[in-house]
Amino acid sequence: MKTTRTATTHARREGDSKSSKERAEGSPTPDSTRLIVDAITAAVVEHRLAPGAKLTEQTLAGIYGVSRTIVRQALYQLARDHLVTLAPGRGAFIATPSVDEARQVFSVRRHLEQHLVEEFCKKAGSADIRALREHVRREQAMLGRPDVRGRTRLLGDFHVLMAQRLGLVVLAELLSELISRCALIALMYQSSRAAQHSSDEHLEILDALEAHDSARAKALMEAHLRATEDSLLYHPRTPSVDLREVLGQSA
């Protein structure tokens, strides 16, 4: 019995040692990767990390007590989300969205959403209106919270939800992709006051949709998208360079 217990204890210790070794060598640890991704995203949306800020692998590894391999995994994920730019030979940087790209995105959105509003006025029923009203209620509730990321997501989802309610799958996918491309800009630059205006404008659009007033709804949507575009501040802040000061508190 004693021999069996000793062997079990030895195996457990060996397993623990092996796990520690795997972590040290950078084996995939989703929780660690997610922690880094979430922390950097939060630092950006809370204006603690500015566009162009350099993300040094070694510093991030030290902050979170993980290998550089795990840091790299997090940076690759952030790059896929267009939050980080990976520059060969130079490293990783918080993305600096192009003003021209943002204006093109809004231009395409205006054309697509004019069509969407017209179709919604023709085909939407009372259940569709209720779904949008519930969504706007959630937007308004979110405005009083510090969750900038959640607020931005809800404001964008209003437009996608309109297409989804009509069963316009392709249009919903196109809008989702376009909105995700300008979400980074909104996350970085949109103020809470601008977000309040944006949600209030959703209410006005919704009133016109419920009245099936296509002309008014289209005019309000056009004005809404232009106002959203104009509310973004196209002047990058001075990048923060002390990652330990910015991210250390969340490690």
Phi and psi in degrees as a GROMACS rama.xvg file:
@    title "Ramachandran Plot"
@    xaxis  label "Phi"
@    yaxis  label "Psi"
@TYPE xy
-62.0635  -40.168  LYS-2
-63.1475  -41.4883  THR-3
-64.2956  -43.468  THR-4
-64.0068  -40.8417  ARG-5
-63.7422  -42.1791  THR-6
-64.1534  -39.4877  ALA-7
-64.972  -42.9338  THR-8
-62.7829  -42.8325  THR-9
-61.5536  -42.6907  HIS-10
-64.3255  -39.9578  ALA-11
-64.1964  -43.9457  ARG-12
-63.784  -39.3939  ARG-13
-63.6001  -40.2026  GLU-14
-65.5201  -42.3367  GLY-15
-61.8589  -41.384  ASP-16
-63.1622  -40.938  SER-17
-64.3305  -41.4205  LYS-18
-63.441  -42.2262  SER-19
-62.2481  -40.6477  SER-20
-64.6939  -41.4974  LYS-21
-64.0397  -40.0812  GLU-22
-64.3021  -41.7422  ARG-23
-63.734  -32.8785  ALA-24
-85.9329  0.393624  GLU-25
91.5952  26.0237  GLY-26
-63.5479  151.644  SER-27
-56.2541  125.522  PRO-28
-131.262  93.8713  THR-29
-53.2957  -38.3921  PRO-30
-63.4524  -43.1414  ASP-31
-65.8159  -42.531  SER-32
-62.2823  -45.8383  THR-33
-63.402  -38.5877  ARG-34
-59.0604  -45.403  LEU-35
-67.1693  -44.5719  ILE-36
-58.9265  -48.0916  VAL-37
-65.4967  -38.7053  ASP-38
-67.2604  -43.1175  ALA-39
-68.1765  -40.9267  ILE-40
-60.8312  -45.9357  THR-41
-62.4393  -39.656  ALA-42
-64.1252  -33.5053  ALA-43
-70.962  -51.6494  VAL-44
-69.5955  -23.6145  VAL-45
-90.892  9.65049  GLU-46
64.0478  28.3808  HIS-47
-92.9448  -24.4258  ARG-48
-120.699  125.739  LEU-49
-99.4746  163.967  ALA-50
-53.8472  134.985  PRO-51
92.5628  -8.47633  GLY-52
-64.3114  135.564  ALA-53
-83.2242  136.114  LYS-54
-109.62  101.947  LEU-55
-84.4518  123.449  THR-56
-56.2899  -47.1229  GLU-57
-62.8952  -40.8806  GLN-58
-66.0269  -43.6002  THR-59
-64.0674  -39.3565  LEU-60
-61.5042  -40.4027  ALA-61
-68.2451  -39.0822  GLY-62
-63.0997  -43.1748  ILE-63
-100.42  -1.33901  TYR-64
64.7965  39.1507  GLY-65
-128.774  174.204  VAL-66
-79.2351  163.328  SER-67
-67.0929  -24.9106  ARG-68
-62.639  -43.3705  THR-69
-67.5983  -39.2704  ILE-70
-59.9122  -42.4027  VAL-71
-60.7028  -40.8809  ARG-72
-59.8214  -42.1668  GLN-73
-65.3865  -41.2787  ALA-74
-66.5813  -37.1587  LEU-75
-63.4328  -40.2432  TYR-76
-66.2253  -42.2671  GLN-77
-64.1372  -34.5805  LEU-78
-67.3478  -39.173  ALA-79
-63.1569  -30.2705  ARG-80
-86.9241  4.75495  ASP-81
64.5418  21.9702  HIS-82
-92.3291  -24.6973  LEU-83
-126.198  145.02  VAL-84
-109.433  127.406  THR-85
-99.8059  115.737  LEU-86
-106.903  113.994  ALA-87
-53.218  128.442  PRO-88
81.2485  -9.7027  GLY-89
-118.165  -28.8341  ARG-90
114.366  -157.887  GLY-91
-110.603  141.655  ALA-92
-137.994  147.976  PHE-93
-61.4514  132.117  ILE-94
-61.7645  147.943  ALA-95
-116.047  97.2227  THR-96
-60.587  143.773  PRO-97
-79.426  130.852  SER-98
-61.9096  -42.0794  VAL-99
-62.94  -41.1588  ASP-100
-62.1675  -43.098  GLU-101
-61.856  -42.1162  ALA-102
-66.6966  -36.7643  ARG-103
-65.2139  -41.2169  GLN-104
-61.1332  -46.1969  VAL-105
-65.5241  -34.7819  PHE-106
-62.7352  -45.5362  SER-107
-65.8275  -40.3636  VAL-108
-61.6935  -40.0264  ARG-109
-59.7073  -42.1094  ARG-110
-65.8763  -46.2247  HIS-111
-65.9231  -40.9136  LEU-112
-78.572  -19.6479  GLU-113
-63.1647  -44.541  GLN-114
-64.7958  -41.8274  HIS-115
-60.8606  -46.6438  LEU-116
-61.4265  -42.1406  VAL-117
-61.9257  -44.4933  GLU-118
-66.0104  -37.3607  GLU-119
-65.199  -41.8007  PHE-120
-63.1652  -32.851  CYS-121
-76.2447  -38.9466  LYS-122
-114.239  -17.987  LYS-123
-68.9376  141.699  ALA-124
-107.498  -176.329  GLY-125
-63.1699  -34.0464  SER-126
-65.5601  -35.2824  ALA-127
-67.6564  -40.4842  ASP-128
-64.6139  -42.6936  ILE-129
-62.0087  -39.1305  ARG-130
-62.7623  -41.7309  ALA-131
-68.3811  -38.361  LEU-132
-65.1149  -39.307  ARG-133
-64.4165  -38.3803  GLU-134
-64.5164  -44.9424  HIS-135
-65.5239  -34.3449  VAL-136
-60.4815  -40.953  ARG-137
-66.7274  -38.409  ARG-138
-57.1578  -50.7117  GLU-139
-61.3227  -39.0232  GLN-140
-65.8035  -35.8713  ALA-141
-70.8105  -24.6219  MET-142
-62.9326  -27.3768  LEU-143
-86.4921  3.34569  GLY-144
-107.818  160.097  ARG-145
-81.1997  6.04679  PRO-146
-80.3839  82.7733  ASP-147
-64.1733  -39.1357  VAL-148
-63.6004  -45.2343  ARG-149
-64.9643  -39.5397  GLY-150
-61.4824  -45.8578  ARG-151
-64.7884  -41.1366  THR-152
-61.5799  -45.0127  ARG-153
-63.6603  -40.4939  LEU-154
-61.9913  -37.9858  LEU-155
-73.6301  -36.4015  GLY-156
-65.9899  -22.909  ASP-157
-55.1414  -43.2222  PHE-158
-71.9542  -41.2123  HIS-159
-66.2448  -38.7391  VAL-160
-60.1928  -36.87  LEU-161
-57.9309  -47.1948  MET-162
-66.5816  -40.3221  ALA-163
-63.5813  -39.9812  GLN-164
-63.1834  -28.2939  ARG-165
-89.5466  -3.4223  LEU-166
76.2482  19.7401  GLY-167
-88.6688  78.7369  LEU-168
-62.8725  -46.6293  VAL-169
-63.9082  -43.7392  VAL-170
-64.3661  -39.4878  LEU-171
-62.0346  -40.7739  ALA-172
-66.506  -41.6965  GLU-173
-63.0956  -45.0385  LEU-174
-64.2834  -40.6621  LEU-175
-59.8495  -42.6952  SER-176
-65.9112  -43.9722  GLU-177
-64.3843  -42.5286  LEU-178
-65.3161  -37.52  ILE-179
-65.0094  -29.9607  SER-180
-73.2688  -29.3016  ARG-181
-98.6607  -5.13326  CYS-182
-62.4905  -39.3571  ALA-183
-59.7306  -41.4201  LEU-184
-64.9553  -44.4228  ILE-185
-64.8158  -42.0083  ALA-186
-58.4243  -40.3822  LEU-187
-81.5723  -37.4132  MET-188
-115.016  -20.2599  TYR-189
-75.9345  129.176  GLN-190
-80.9829  164.218  SER-191
-65.4639  -30.4965  SER-192
-67.1141  -42.0715  ARG-193
-63.9083  -36.9211  ALA-194
-65.0485  -38.8623  ALA-195
-61.2228  -45.6315  GLN-196
-60.7741  -40.9108  HIS-197
-61.6571  -44.4065  SER-198
-67.7394  -38.1556  SER-199
-62.5174  -37.0632  ASP-200
-67.5171  -32.7009  GLU-201
-59.9732  -39.0607  HIS-202
-63.5265  -42.4523  LEU-203
-63.3641  -43.6416  GLU-204
-61.6284  -42.1862  ILE-205
-63.5929  -38.7896  LEU-206
-61.3315  -41.7751  ASP-207
-68.0719  -37.7203  ALA-208
-64.9023  -41.3539  LEU-209
-65.3377  -31.7694  GLU-210
-83.5512  -0.7829  ALA-211
55.6121  34.6399  HIS-212
-92.8141  87.0173  ASP-213
-61.1692  -43.8474  SER-214
-62.037  -45.2395  ALA-215
-68.1208  -41.5418  ARG-216
-62.0309  -41.4708  ALA-217
-66.0985  -41.0004  LYS-218
-65.2807  -40.823  ALA-219
-66.6791  -39.2516  LEU-220
-65.5019  -42.3039  MET-221
-59.1034  -47.9477  GLU-222
-65.5308  -37.954  ALA-223
-62.5536  -47.6517  HIS-224
-67.3524  -37.0769  LEU-225
-67.6977  -39.8407  ARG-226
-65.077  -40.1548  ALA-227
-62.0658  -44.2196  THR-228
-62.1334  -45.4622  GLU-229
-69.7004  -23.3435  ASP-230
-77.3813  -15.4863  SER-231
-75.8299  136.784  LEU-232
-91.5841  110.541  LEU-233
-89.5663  39.1133  TYR-234
-129.563  95.9895  HIS-235
-54.1763  141.956  PRO-236
-76.7557  166.122  ARG-237
-68.9018  122.687  THR-238
-60.3081  142.091  PRO-239
-81.7122  138.278  SER-240
-113.59  -14.5684  VAL-241
-92.4532  91.9389  ASP-242
-65.0903  -33.5985  LEU-243
-65.3703  -38.228  ARG-244
-69.3286  -39.69  GLU-245
-77.1634  -43.7044  VAL-246
-105.949  -16.196  LEU-247
-57.4025  -34.1035  GLY-248
-68.0815  -21.6128  GLN-249
-99.2806  -0.86743  SER-250
